[in-house]
């Protein structure tokens, strides 16, 4: 998703950041992202399920 954001911004004079913000938000819709954040907050090793 980071590559998509960079590629989408190529050639733009002033990027508003809207596309980047949307892609960033999309990253946290996945179960593994929530598990990673929860594990960090609980100071434990995450158990990812590729979801």
N, C-alpha and C positions, 0 to 999 in steps of 0.2 A: 504494500500500500504506500510505503514511503517512495518507492520508485514511481508509482503512478502519480503521486502528488508532484514530484519533481518534474516528470515528463510533461505533465499538464501545464506547468508554469513556464516552460520554455517559450520564449518569445513574447511573454507578457511584460509590459512596461511597469505596471504597478499591480501586483497581485493583491487581491483583497483578503486572501487567506481563507475564503469561504470553502473552497474545494479541499484545502488541507484540513480544515476543521471537520468537515463531513467525513473524510477518510479516517481521521483520528477517532472520531466518535464511533465509527463502524468497527474499529478494532476492539472496542469494549462491549460489543454485542455478543461476542463469542464466549462460550462457557469457560474455556481455558483462560481467557483474560480475567474473568471474574475470579476464577480459582487462584490465579497467580497473585492478584491483588489481595484476596482474602488471606492467602498463605503468608504474604509479606506482613500484613497487619497482625497476624497471629504468630509471627516469627517461627514459621514451620516450613518444611520443604513442600512445594506444591505437588499435587498429583494430577498431571495433565492427562486428558483423555482424547486429545486430537479432535475436539469439537469446537 
